[in-house]
Amino acid sequence: MSVTSISSFLPENLIWKGLTLTASAAKQIHYLIEKNPNIKGIRLEVKNAGCAGLKYVMNMVNDLSNEDLQFLQFGIKLFVPLKSMPFMDGTQLDYVSEGLNQVFKFNNPKAQHFCGCGASFNIE
């Protein structure tokens, strides 16, 4: 009889690349925070949704969670729940013009599958 060893995956034990902002995203976030000085930073996370399985959620926050990892870019605190990091690690948040609109765009190197409308994604 052979013995098989199984490793555990514990997100809190990993070294993360983190999330980054472009200068354009940082400028827009600073603008939004200036309008509400109680804001402590931005929480970026993924939720189950859409055809492909996951969607990005971005909220301004004034309370912190013990479950959040914190990254500092351009003087802006980015909070990411530990459970979202396996799906978002290495993501860059940009602020771009799309047609007549300006939107935040997540450039995620892990995202592989997208639904037809682009509202949701999944990773390998």
N, C-alpha and C positions, 0 to 999 in steps of 0.2 A: 504494500500500500504506500502510495506517495503522498507527501504533504505539500499542499500548495499554499503559498504565502500571498496574501492580498493586502495591498497598500491602501491606506485611507487618504481621502482628499479632504484636507482642512483648509478652506480659503484663508483663514486668519494666519496660517503659517507660510503663506506664499509671499514672495517679493513682487510687488506690482510695479509696472511701468508708470501707471497713473493716467490721468487725463490732462490734456493741454488745451489752451485757448489760442486762437489766432489774435492778432492785434485788433482786427475788426470786431470779433466777438467780445473781446475785453472792453473795447470802447462802448459798445452797446450795453453791456452789462453794467458798466460804471454809470451810464446814463440812467438806467432803470433803478439802480440802487440809490442814486442821488435823489430821486423822486420819493423814496421811502427810506429814510435813514435808520429805521429799526431793523432793516434787513441785514442779516449776518453773512449771507452768502447765497450760493445757488446749489440746490440739490439736483443731481442728475442721476437717473436710474432707468431701469427697464421694467416693464410690466408685461404680463401675458395678455396678448391682444392680437387681433387681425388674422389674416389668412396664413401668414408666414410664422406667427407665433409670438413675436415680441415687438413692443413699441417703446420708443424713448419717451421719458417724462422729465420735464424740466420745470422746477418751481423755485421761486425766491423763498427763502426760509428765514425765520427769526428765532427758531428754536433748534437746538442740536439734538441728535440722537446718538446714543452710545454705539449704535450699529453702523455709524457712518465712518468711512475713511475720509481724511481731509487732505486736499491738495491746494497749494497756493500758486496762483499764476497772475501776474500783472496786479498784485495787491488784492486779488479776488479769491475768496475761499470757495472751493468747490467741494461739496459733500457728496459722497457716493456710498450708498448702503453696501455693506460687505457682500450681500447676496447678489448684487448686480455686477460686481467687479469681474467675474469670469466672462461676462458677456460684453463688457465695455472697456476692459484694460487696453490701453494704447490708443483710445479714441481721441480725436481732436475735434473740438467744437469751433465752428466757424460761423460767421454772419455774412450772408451773401445776398446778392440781388438775383432774383429769379423772375424774369419778365418785369412787371411793374411792382412786384412785391419784394420785400426784404425779409429773410427768414434765417433762423438758426439752423445750421446743417451739421449733422454728426458724421464725421469721417472716421468710420470704424473699420480697421483692418481685419477684424474677425467676422464681419457681416458677409455672408455668402449668398443667402437666399432672400429674395425680396418678393412681396406680393405685387400684383400688377399695378396697383395705384401708388405703390411706394410708401404706404403708411406703416407697414410692418416688415420685420426682417427676422432672420435666424442665423445661427452660426453653424459651422461644421461640427 
